[in-house]
Amino acid sequence: MTIPLIELNNGTTIPQLGLGTWPLDDTEVARAIVEATALGYRHIDTAAKYGNEAGIGDGVRASGLPREDLFVTTKLDGTYQGDDRAIEGLDGSLARLGLDYVDLLLIHWPLPARNQFVSTWKTYEKLLAAGKTRSIGVSNFKPAHLDRLLAETDIVPAVNQIQLNPKVTRPAQRAYDAEHGIVTESWSPLGPGTDLLDAPELASIAAKHGKTPGQVVLRWHIELGLVAIPKSRNPSRMAENMDIFDFALDADDRAVIDSLSDGPDAGVDSDRGGH
Protein backbone atom coordinates (compact mmCIF):
# COMPACT_ATOMS: atom_id res chain seq x y z
CA MET A 1 0.00 0.00 0.00
CA THR A 2 1.35 3.40 -0.98
CA ILE A 3 0.82 6.25 1.46
CA PRO A 4 -0.21 9.53 -0.22
CA LEU A 5 2.29 12.38 -0.39
CA ILE A 6 1.58 16.03 0.40
CA GLU A 7 3.61 18.71 -1.34
CA LEU A 8 5.34 21.18 0.97
CA ASN A 9 5.79 24.86 0.20
CA ASN A 10 9.39 24.34 -0.97
CA GLY A 11 8.47 21.68 -3.53
CA THR A 12 9.46 18.63 -1.49
CA THR A 13 6.87 16.07 -0.37
CA ILE A 14 5.96 14.43 2.93
CA PRO A 15 4.13 11.09 3.40
CA GLN A 16 0.73 11.83 4.90
CA LEU A 17 0.99 8.98 7.41
CA GLY A 18 4.12 8.37 9.46
CA LEU A 19 5.42 6.53 12.49
CA GLY A 20 5.61 8.44 15.75
CA THR A 21 8.37 7.19 18.05
CA TRP A 22 7.92 8.87 21.44
CA PRO A 23 8.56 7.37 24.05
CA LEU A 24 10.22 4.30 22.49
CA ASP A 25 13.82 3.61 23.49
CA ASP A 26 16.63 2.82 21.05
CA THR A 27 16.03 -0.94 20.97
CA GLU A 28 12.25 -0.64 20.71
CA VAL A 29 12.36 2.01 18.01
CA ALA A 30 14.89 0.18 15.83
CA ARG A 31 12.65 -2.89 15.84
CA ALA A 32 9.57 -0.76 15.19
CA ILE A 33 11.15 0.90 12.15
CA VAL A 34 12.07 -2.45 10.60
CA GLU A 35 8.50 -3.67 11.09
CA ALA A 36 6.95 -0.43 9.88
CA THR A 37 9.04 -0.08 6.74
CA ALA A 38 8.27 -3.69 5.82
CA LEU A 39 4.58 -2.71 5.92
CA GLY A 40 5.13 0.33 3.71
CA TYR A 41 5.80 3.20 6.11
CA ARG A 42 8.32 5.70 4.77
CA HIS A 43 7.99 8.57 7.27
CA ILE A 44 9.62 8.45 10.72
CA ASP A 45 9.30 11.17 13.36
CA THR A 46 11.68 11.67 16.27
CA ALA A 47 13.30 14.44 18.34
CA ALA A 48 16.54 15.04 20.18
CA LYS A 49 14.51 15.15 23.37
CA TYR A 50 13.12 11.64 22.81
CA GLY A 51 16.55 10.09 23.37
CA ASN A 52 16.09 7.51 20.61
CA GLU A 53 17.83 9.00 17.58
CA ALA A 54 20.57 6.35 17.67
CA GLY A 55 17.89 3.66 17.54
CA ILE A 56 16.19 5.48 14.68
CA GLY A 57 19.43 5.32 12.73
CA ASP A 58 19.84 1.63 13.52
CA GLY A 59 16.32 0.96 12.28
CA VAL A 60 16.83 2.96 9.10
CA ARG A 61 19.95 0.97 8.25
CA ALA A 62 18.36 -2.35 9.20
CA SER A 63 15.35 -1.62 6.98
CA GLY A 64 17.55 -2.10 3.93
CA LEU A 65 15.84 0.80 2.15
CA PRO A 66 17.78 3.47 0.27
CA ARG A 67 18.10 6.65 2.32
CA GLU A 68 16.22 8.66 -0.30
CA ASP A 69 13.15 6.42 0.13
CA LEU A 70 12.68 7.49 3.75
CA PHE A 71 11.43 10.76 5.21
CA VAL A 72 13.06 11.41 8.61
CA THR A 73 12.01 14.25 10.90
CA THR A 74 13.78 15.39 14.03
CA LYS A 75 13.19 18.29 16.41
CA LEU A 76 15.54 20.40 18.50
CA ASP A 77 14.35 21.52 21.95
CA GLY A 78 15.10 24.58 24.04
CA THR A 79 18.70 23.53 24.67
CA TYR A 80 19.44 24.53 21.10
CA GLN A 81 17.50 27.79 20.91
CA GLY A 82 19.37 31.04 20.31
CA ASP A 83 21.98 32.29 17.87
CA ASP A 84 23.56 29.36 15.98
CA ARG A 85 23.02 26.82 18.80
CA ALA A 86 20.94 24.71 16.42
CA ILE A 87 24.04 24.08 14.30
CA GLU A 88 25.59 22.04 17.10
CA GLY A 89 22.19 20.58 17.86
CA LEU A 90 21.57 19.24 14.39
CA ASP A 91 25.15 18.04 14.04
CA GLY A 92 24.60 15.99 17.19
CA SER A 93 21.31 14.61 15.91
CA LEU A 94 22.87 13.66 12.57
CA ALA A 95 25.75 11.93 14.35
CA ARG A 96 23.32 9.92 16.49
CA LEU A 97 21.14 9.10 13.49
CA GLY A 98 24.15 8.25 11.33
CA LEU A 99 22.69 10.37 8.52
CA ASP A 100 24.05 13.18 6.36
CA TYR A 101 20.75 15.08 6.44
CA VAL A 102 17.21 14.95 7.76
CA ASP A 103 14.18 15.57 5.58
CA LEU A 104 12.51 17.90 8.08
CA LEU A 105 13.93 19.81 11.04
CA LEU A 106 11.47 21.34 13.49
CA ILE A 107 11.76 23.80 16.38
CA HIS A 108 10.23 21.62 19.07
CA TRP A 109 8.52 24.38 21.07
CA PRO A 110 8.41 28.18 20.65
CA LEU A 111 9.17 28.88 24.34
CA PRO A 112 8.19 32.55 23.85
CA ALA A 113 9.31 33.63 27.32
CA ARG A 114 12.90 33.07 26.13
CA ASN A 115 12.33 35.20 23.02
CA GLN A 116 14.78 33.07 21.03
CA PHE A 117 12.64 31.30 18.47
CA VAL A 118 13.19 33.96 15.79
CA SER A 119 16.98 33.78 16.06
CA THR A 120 16.68 29.99 16.13
CA TRP A 121 14.67 30.07 12.92
CA LYS A 122 17.35 32.17 11.24
CA THR A 123 19.83 29.44 12.16
CA TYR A 124 17.46 26.85 10.67
CA GLU A 125 17.54 28.84 7.44
CA LYS A 126 21.34 28.46 7.45
CA LEU A 127 21.04 24.71 8.05
CA LEU A 128 18.63 24.43 5.12
CA ALA A 129 21.04 26.32 2.87
CA ALA A 130 23.87 24.02 4.00
CA GLY A 131 21.91 20.92 2.94
CA LYS A 132 21.76 19.42 6.42
CA THR A 133 17.97 19.37 6.20
CA ARG A 134 15.67 19.30 3.17
CA SER A 135 12.87 21.30 4.83
CA ILE A 136 12.40 23.33 8.02
CA GLY A 137 9.35 23.77 10.17
CA VAL A 138 8.01 24.27 13.65
CA SER A 139 6.12 22.36 16.31
CA ASN A 140 3.50 23.68 18.71
CA PHE A 141 3.57 27.20 17.27
CA LYS A 142 0.51 29.44 17.61
CA PRO A 143 -0.48 32.08 15.03
CA ALA A 144 1.17 34.82 17.11
CA HIS A 145 4.49 32.96 17.03
CA LEU A 146 4.20 32.35 13.30
CA ASP A 147 3.34 36.00 12.68
CA ARG A 148 6.74 36.95 14.09
CA LEU A 149 8.56 34.43 11.93
CA LEU A 150 6.80 35.65 8.80
CA ALA A 151 7.56 39.27 9.64
CA GLU A 152 11.18 38.88 10.74
CA THR A 153 12.64 36.02 8.67
CA ASP A 154 12.83 34.90 5.05
CA ILE A 155 11.40 31.37 4.86
CA VAL A 156 7.84 30.31 5.66
CA PRO A 157 7.78 27.10 7.75
CA ALA A 158 6.92 24.05 5.69
CA VAL A 159 5.17 22.27 8.57
CA ASN A 160 3.61 23.06 11.94
CA GLN A 161 3.34 19.91 14.05
CA ILE A 162 0.69 20.33 16.75
CA GLN A 163 -1.40 18.24 19.12
CA LEU A 164 -4.50 17.47 17.09
CA ASN A 165 -7.28 14.88 17.18
CA PRO A 166 -11.10 14.92 17.27
CA LYS A 167 -11.01 16.09 20.90
CA VAL A 168 -8.35 18.75 20.24
CA THR A 169 -9.32 20.18 16.85
CA ARG A 170 -7.60 23.61 16.74
CA PRO A 171 -9.66 25.03 13.85
CA ALA A 172 -8.13 28.51 14.00
CA GLN A 173 -4.59 27.12 13.91
CA ARG A 174 -5.39 24.83 10.99
CA ALA A 175 -6.95 27.70 9.08
CA TYR A 176 -3.94 29.94 9.72
CA ASP A 177 -1.53 27.26 8.55
CA ALA A 178 -3.54 26.61 5.38
CA GLU A 179 -3.76 30.32 4.58
CA HIS A 180 0.02 30.63 4.75
CA GLY A 181 0.91 27.44 2.88
CA ILE A 182 2.01 25.57 6.02
CA VAL A 183 1.13 21.86 6.28
CA THR A 184 -0.40 20.94 9.63
CA GLU A 185 0.91 17.71 11.15
CA SER A 186 -0.88 15.98 14.02
CA TRP A 187 0.96 14.61 17.03
CA SER A 188 -1.06 12.31 19.29
CA PRO A 189 -3.53 11.88 16.40
CA LEU A 190 -5.40 9.09 18.21
CA GLY A 191 -5.71 11.05 21.46
CA PRO A 192 -3.65 8.79 23.76
CA GLY A 193 -4.31 9.47 27.40
CA THR A 194 -7.95 10.23 26.62
CA ASP A 195 -11.06 8.11 26.18
CA LEU A 196 -11.42 9.18 22.55
CA LEU A 197 -11.26 5.71 21.01
CA ASP A 198 -13.86 4.45 23.50
CA ALA A 199 -16.47 6.93 22.27
CA PRO A 200 -19.63 5.06 21.24
CA GLU A 201 -20.07 7.52 18.37
CA LEU A 202 -16.79 6.33 16.87
CA ALA A 203 -17.74 2.71 17.41
CA SER A 204 -20.91 3.28 15.42
CA ILE A 205 -19.08 4.92 12.51
CA ALA A 206 -16.44 2.17 12.59
CA ALA A 207 -19.08 -0.57 12.41
CA LYS A 208 -20.74 1.20 9.48
CA HIS A 209 -17.49 1.10 7.48
CA GLY A 210 -16.15 -2.23 8.75
CA LYS A 211 -13.24 -0.46 10.42
CA THR A 212 -11.94 0.23 13.94
CA PRO A 213 -12.39 3.51 15.84
CA GLY A 214 -8.68 4.22 15.40
CA GLN A 215 -8.95 3.78 11.64
CA VAL A 216 -11.91 6.17 11.56
CA VAL A 217 -9.92 8.80 13.45
CA LEU A 218 -6.89 8.47 11.19
CA ARG A 219 -9.14 8.69 8.14
CA TRP A 220 -10.53 11.94 9.60
CA HIS A 221 -6.98 13.35 9.68
CA ILE A 222 -6.30 12.24 6.11
CA GLU A 223 -9.49 13.77 4.73
CA LEU A 224 -8.69 17.08 6.44
CA GLY A 225 -5.39 17.16 4.55
CA LEU A 226 -3.35 16.68 7.72
CA VAL A 227 -0.22 14.59 8.22
CA ALA A 228 -0.65 12.08 11.06
CA ILE A 229 2.09 10.26 13.00
CA PRO A 230 0.50 7.60 15.24
CA LYS A 231 2.96 5.81 17.51
CA SER A 232 3.01 2.02 17.76
CA ARG A 233 5.54 -0.71 18.40
CA ASN A 234 2.99 -3.44 17.50
CA PRO A 235 3.17 -4.63 13.87
CA SER A 236 -0.52 -5.56 13.76
CA ARG A 237 -1.48 -2.10 15.00
CA MET A 238 0.90 -0.50 12.49
CA ALA A 239 -0.82 -2.46 9.72
CA GLU A 240 -4.23 -1.42 11.05
CA ASN A 241 -3.18 2.22 11.09
CA MET A 242 -2.18 1.98 7.42
CA ASP A 243 -5.42 0.32 6.32
CA ILE A 244 -7.35 3.57 5.98
CA PHE A 245 -7.21 4.34 2.27
CA ASP A 246 -10.08 2.15 1.05
CA PHE A 247 -13.03 4.00 2.58
CA ALA A 248 -14.32 7.54 3.00
CA LEU A 249 -16.24 9.35 5.70
CA ASP A 250 -19.51 10.97 4.69
CA ALA A 251 -20.94 14.28 5.88
CA ASP A 252 -22.89 12.60 8.70
CA ASP A 253 -19.73 10.84 9.91
CA ARG A 254 -17.79 14.07 9.94
CA ALA A 255 -20.52 15.92 11.82
CA VAL A 256 -20.55 13.23 14.52
CA ILE A 257 -16.76 13.28 14.81
CA ASP A 258 -16.78 17.08 15.03
CA SER A 259 -19.19 16.82 17.97
CA LEU A 260 -16.50 15.04 20.02
CA SER A 261 -14.36 18.19 20.31
CA ASP A 262 -13.56 19.46 23.79
CA GLY A 263 -13.48 22.99 22.36
CA PRO A 264 -11.05 25.16 20.39
CA ASP A 265 -8.83 25.84 23.41
CA ALA A 266 -8.42 22.21 24.50
CA GLY A 267 -5.02 20.54 24.59
CA VAL A 268 -1.48 21.24 25.76
CA ASP A 269 -0.46 24.90 26.12
CA SER A 270 2.45 25.28 23.72
CA ASP A 271 3.84 28.25 25.67
CA ARG A 272 4.91 25.89 28.43
CA GLY A 273 6.46 23.07 26.45
CA GLY A 274 6.05 19.33 26.92
CA HIS A 275 5.88 16.41 24.44
N, C-alpha and C positions, 0 to 999 in steps of 0.2 A: 504494500500500500504506500502510495506516495503522498506525503504531507504537503498541502498547498504552501506556496511561498507568497510573502507580502513584500512589495518593493518599498525600500526605504528612500528617504528624500535625497540620498546621495547616489542613487542608482544601484546599490547593492540590494540583496534580498535576504529575508529572514524566514525560516520555516515557522509556520503559524502555530505549531504544537512542538513543545520541547520537553526536556527532562529537567525538572528542578532537583537540586541535590542537597539542600539544607534540611536536616542536620546530619547527613551521612558522613561517616569518617572515611579515611583514605581507602581502607580495604573494602568497605561496603560500596563506596561510590565506583571504584574500579570495576567491581563485579556488575554493578547496575548498568554501567555504560556498555559493557560487552553484551549484556542481555538486551538492552534497549536498542543498540545499533543493529543487532541481529534481527530485531522486529521491524526496523525501518526508521527509527529516530535518527535525526541528523543535527539536532539542536540541543546543546548542553549548557546549562546555566549554573555558574558558581560565583564565588566572591572570596576575596582575600580573608574576610572575616570568618568564613565558614571553616577554614582550616583543612580543606580537603583538595586543594589544587594539585598537590602531588599525586593523589589518587585519581583525579580527573585525567592527568597526563598519562598515568599508567593505563587507564581504561581506554583512552584514545589510541594509544599504541597497540594495546591488546585487541582492539576491534578489527585491526587489519585494514581499515579503510584509509584511503588517501586523505591527507590533511585537508585538501581543498573540498572534500565532500562533507566536512563537518563544520558546523557553526558553533563556535565557543564564545560564551560571554563570561566576563568576570567584572567584579565591582571593587572599587577601592573605597575604604571607609575613612573616617575622620582623621586617622593617623597620617593620611597622605593628602590632606587638604592644605592649601596655601601655595605660595609661589614655588613652582617646579618640584614640589615634593612628590607629585604623582609620577615623575620620571623614575625615581627610585622605586616607587610602589609598583609600577607596571613591570619594571625590570625584574623585581622579585617574583611577581606573579608568573612572568614568562619562564623564569628559571625553575620555579616549582612545577609548572605545567610541562616544561620541556618543549615549549613551542617558540617559534620565531615571531608570532603575532597572534592576537586574538581577533575575532570577527567583530566583537562589540565590547567596548569599555564603558562602564557606567560609573558616575558619581553615586555612591551608595545612598547617601542621605544629604540633604542640603545643609543641615545644621546652621540655620540662619543666624543664631546668636554669635557664632564665630565670625560671620561676615567674610568667609573665605571661598565660597563656592564659585564666585565669578573668577577669581584668580586661578582657582583649580581648573575651571573650564578652559581658560586660556592655555594652561599647560596641556590639557587634553587635545586642544587644537594642534599643539606642537607634536604630540605623540601620533596623531593622525597623519600629519605631514611627513613624519619620520617612517611611516609604514609599520609601526608597532601595533596598530589596530586598524581595522578596515572601516569601522564606524564608531562614533562616540554618542553617548546618550546619558540619561540621568535616571535616577530611581527615587521615588517618593517626593518628587517636586510638585508643588502647588503652582497655580497660575501666577501668583505674585513672584515666586522664585524664577519662573521661566520668563516673565516679563523683563526681569533684570538681565538675564542672559541675552535675550534678544536685543535689548537696548545697548548693552555694553560689550558684546563680543561679536564674532564674525560668522559663526556656524550655528545653524539651528540644530538642536538635538535630534537625532534620528529616532530615538525611542525614549519613552518615559515609562518605567516599570513601577507599577503601583499595586497596592493591595486592592483586589477587585474580584467580586463574585456576586451572585444574586442577592446576598444580604448587604454587601458593601458595593454599591453600584456607581458612585462618583460620576453622575451625569455631567456636571459642570466641567470637571477635569477632562473627561473624554471629549466633550465638545471643544474645549480649548485646544487639546492636542490635535484633533482633526482639523480645526481651522488653520493651524500653523504647520500642517504637514508632518506632525510627530506621531509615530505609531505608538499606541498604548499597549503595554504588555502587562498581563495579570499575574502577580504573585499570589500564592494561596488561592488559586482559582476554584478549588473545591470547598473552600471555607473550613479548613481543618481547625479544630478547637471550637467549632460551633455545631449546632444540630441541623445544619442545612440539609445534608443528605438524608436525614430522617423525616423531612417534611412530607406529609401525606400528599400534598399537591404535586410534588416531584414524582412520588411513587405512581400516581395516577397517569401523569404524562409518560413516564417510562413504560408502564404497562401498555399504553396506547401504541407506542412505537416499537415494542419488543426490545427495549433497552433498559439500562440501569439508571438510577438517579444521577450517578456521577457522569454517565455518558450524556444525559440530557443537559447537565450544567456545562460540560465542555462544549457541547454543540451550541449552546447559547453564546459562549465566548466567540466561537468561530463565526457565527452568523452576525455578530456585532462588529466583525473585522478586527478583533483583538488577537494578540498572541498570548497563548496560555502555556504555563510551564508547571504542570502538576508533578509533584514529587512521588516517586515510588521506588522501592527496592524489589518489589514482587513482580516477576515476569508476567504472570497472568493478569495482574492489575495494569501493567504497562500496555499489554495487548488490548485490554478492555478500553483503556484511555485512548488508544489509537483508532478504535472501531467506531468512529463517529461521523464518517463521511458518506454514509449510505442512507441517511434519512434527513429530514428537514422539519423544523418546528413551524407550526402554523401560527396565525395571529392569536388564536385563543391560548395556545401554549405560552406564547411570549407574554401575554397579559397576565396569566397566572404566575409565571416566574417573576415578573416585575412586581407583583404584589408581595413577594417575600422580602423586599428590601427593608432594612432597618432604618432607612432614611439617608438623605444625601450627606450627612455629617458623620455617619457611622465609620468605624474602622480605626486603625492606628493613626495617631497624630504624628505626621512626618517631621514636625519641628523638633521632636524629642529623640528620634532615632529608635532603632530596634532591629527587626529582622533584616 
